[in-house]
Amino acid sequence: MGNRDDYEKKLDILTAIGDDEIKTPHHIPVRVYIQEAGTLYHQALKDKEALISVGVPWELVEDLPIRIAALIEAESDWYVQNETRKETATGWAEASPLAYDLKKQLLDTFYYAFRNRPDLLKTLKATKKGRGHADMIQALNDLSVLGKKNVELLEAVRFDMTLLDKAAQTTEAMSGLLADTHAYVRTIKEAKKIRDQAYTHLKEAVDSIRSGGQFVFRKDKDHVRGYRSEYLRSKNLKRRREVTD
């Protein structure tokens, strides 16, 4: 059974883990945790009788590869969504300054071209009021429509009429980018939550197996290391050295 199949098999269990139960892998990289969980599985297989003798549920050991596979898949999904969000954010970061500049250019010209039309100036004032991204997008569309309704006034100040079509095109492009940005923010939050739920599900089994192994092999210094995180051991050792240096 592949990682995706194991992930789908576990999905209902993962999503049932409540927010107050979810653990976050802030102390160890997920890829390292996955590797250590795999190593633990093979160690536990060798120590089956000893672990069972101290009450370690053997079904947790048997389920370990499936939980590992589910986390591998959940981590991959989160990574892909995060990278896609970064690409979308980059697209917005590159395009939005140009859109804001276009809005300013249109407003500056329109204020001058419509200087003798209080009714149009009132409209411009309302258009200028918004400050958010959505307001900027709406303003570009409004200015495009307003400009096309007052062509003679704009031609009198030698305005580049192609900018009206550009404003409409920019409205469409920026609307799509903004919608994608918001959608990916929601999607990545969902993907990260499921990743953390998968980590929590795996951690439940890992903690139980390690606890039993540390107890039953507590007098065997070398053997008991197979039931501890080598990553955290090295990290703690490095921290202690830094303190004493």
BELHU-V112522 format. One record per helix or strand of 2 or more residues. SS is the DSSP state (alpha for helix, beta for strand). FROM is the first residue (numbers start at 1). TO is the last residue. Records with the same first field share a line. If there is no record, write none. Layout:
SS->FROM-TO ; FROM-TO
//
This chain:
alpha->3-15 ; 30-46 ; 48-53 ; 58-113 ; 118-129 ; 133-149 ; 151-155 ; 162-216 ; 221-227 ; 230-244
//
